[in-house]
Amino acid sequence: MKITALCRTLALQNIFEKLAVQPGHCVPYFHVIRYWHDSGLRRSDLDIAVDAALSAGELLEQYSDEGRQLMLTELGQVNSRYKLNTRNEIEGFSDVLDVLEQVRHRQRGDISLIPRAEDLLLTH
């Protein structure tokens, strides 16, 4: 099972969708971390996803008294990103969704998985 950039991006977008964040609105980073845990992906994957979204202009970073905040931009809005035109694009997207679902279920169903230290850290 390969975690790709698209897997990370979709997992991050899923958080903003769950929180019903609209472009121009901020989310405290520690909320993103808490929701990320439900994805089953590693904390380091979150850092990679956030860095990529910041670089692409899909998110902006702000700091306030509440700590680090992530603001969704118009470019990062969930429904405007993926226009799948070919069968290969659709199948590739479907494969990514399958990987995310496998990771999510692996996390819930496998009692032998020991949490990684990096996943237990909550920071602002």
C-alpha positions as CSV (number, residue, x, y, z in Angstrom):
1,M,0.0,0.0,0.0
2,K,1.6,3.2,-1.2
3,I,0.7,6.6,0.4
4,T,0.9,9.1,-2.4
5,A,0.8,12.9,-2.5
6,L,-2.8,12.6,-3.6
7,C,-3.7,10.4,-0.6
8,R,-2.3,13.0,1.7
9,T,-4.0,15.8,-0.1
10,L,-7.4,14.1,0.0
11,A,-7.0,13.2,3.7
12,L,-6.2,16.8,4.5
13,Q,-9.1,18.1,2.4
14,N,-11.4,15.7,4.1
15,I,-10.7,17.4,7.4
16,F,-11.6,20.8,6.0
17,E,-14.8,19.3,4.5
18,K,-15.7,17.7,7.9
19,L,-15.2,21.0,9.6
20,A,-17.3,22.7,6.9
21,V,-14.5,25.3,6.4
22,Q,-15.1,27.8,3.6
23,P,-12.3,29.7,1.8
24,G,-11.1,32.5,3.8
25,H,-11.8,30.9,7.2
26,C,-9.1,29.5,9.6
27,V,-8.8,26.3,11.5
28,P,-6.5,25.9,14.5
29,Y,-3.7,23.5,13.6
30,F,-4.3,21.4,16.7
31,H,-7.8,20.7,15.4
32,V,-6.3,19.5,12.1
33,I,-4.0,17.2,14.0
34,R,-6.8,15.7,16.0
35,Y,-8.9,14.9,12.9
36,W,-5.8,13.7,11.1
37,H,-5.5,10.9,13.6
38,D,-8.8,9.5,12.3
39,S,-7.3,9.1,8.8
40,G,-4.9,6.4,9.9
41,L,-2.0,8.2,8.3
42,R,1.2,9.2,10.1
43,R,1.7,12.6,11.6
44,S,4.7,13.1,9.3
45,D,2.2,12.6,6.4
46,L,0.2,15.5,7.8
47,D,3.3,17.7,7.8
48,I,4.0,16.8,4.2
49,A,0.4,17.5,3.1
50,V,0.3,20.8,4.9
51,D,3.7,21.9,3.4
52,A,2.5,20.9,-0.1
53,A,-0.8,22.8,0.3
54,L,1.0,25.9,1.6
55,S,3.4,25.7,-1.4
56,A,0.5,25.3,-3.9
57,G,-1.4,28.2,-2.4
58,E,-4.3,26.0,-1.2
59,L,-3.7,27.0,2.4
60,L,-2.3,30.0,4.1
61,E,-0.6,30.0,7.5
62,Q,-1.4,32.5,10.3
63,Y,-0.4,32.8,13.9
64,S,-2.6,34.2,16.6
65,D,-3.0,34.0,20.4
66,E,-4.6,30.6,19.8
67,G,-1.5,29.4,18.0
68,R,-1.0,28.2,14.4
69,Q,-4.0,28.6,12.1
70,L,-4.5,27.2,8.6
71,M,-6.7,29.2,6.3
72,L,-8.3,27.5,3.3
73,T,-8.0,29.5,0.0
74,E,-10.3,29.4,-3.0
75,L,-7.6,27.3,-4.7
76,G,-7.8,24.8,-1.9
77,Q,-11.6,24.5,-1.9
78,V,-12.5,20.8,-2.0
79,N,-15.0,20.6,-4.8
80,S,-13.1,22.7,-7.3
81,R,-9.9,20.7,-7.4
82,Y,-10.4,17.5,-9.3
83,K,-11.8,17.3,-12.8
84,L,-11.5,13.7,-13.9
85,N,-11.8,13.3,-17.7
86,T,-10.3,10.0,-18.6
87,R,-11.0,6.4,-17.4
88,N,-7.4,6.2,-16.2
89,E,-7.8,9.4,-14.1
90,I,-11.0,8.0,-12.6
91,E,-9.5,4.6,-11.8
92,G,-6.4,6.3,-10.3
93,F,-8.6,8.5,-8.1
94,S,-10.6,5.4,-7.1
95,D,-7.4,3.5,-6.2
96,V,-6.3,6.4,-3.9
97,L,-9.7,6.4,-2.2
98,D,-9.3,2.6,-1.6
99,V,-5.8,3.1,-0.1
100,L,-7.2,5.7,2.3
101,E,-10.0,3.4,3.3
102,Q,-7.6,0.5,3.9
103,V,-5.4,2.7,6.1
104,R,-8.4,3.9,8.1
105,H,-9.6,0.4,8.7
106,R,-6.1,-1.0,9.5
107,Q,-5.8,1.6,12.2
108,R,-9.2,0.7,13.8
109,G,-9.0,-3.1,13.3
110,D,-5.5,-4.0,14.2
111,I,-5.0,-4.1,17.9
112,S,-1.3,-5.0,17.5
113,L,-0.5,-1.6,16.0
114,I,1.4,0.5,18.6
115,P,0.9,4.3,18.2
116,R,4.1,6.0,17.0
117,A,5.5,8.7,19.2
118,E,5.2,11.2,16.3
119,D,1.4,10.6,16.2
120,L,0.9,11.2,19.9
121,L,2.4,14.8,19.8
122,L,-0.1,17.6,19.8
123,T,1.4,20.9,19.1
124,H,0.1,24.3,18.0
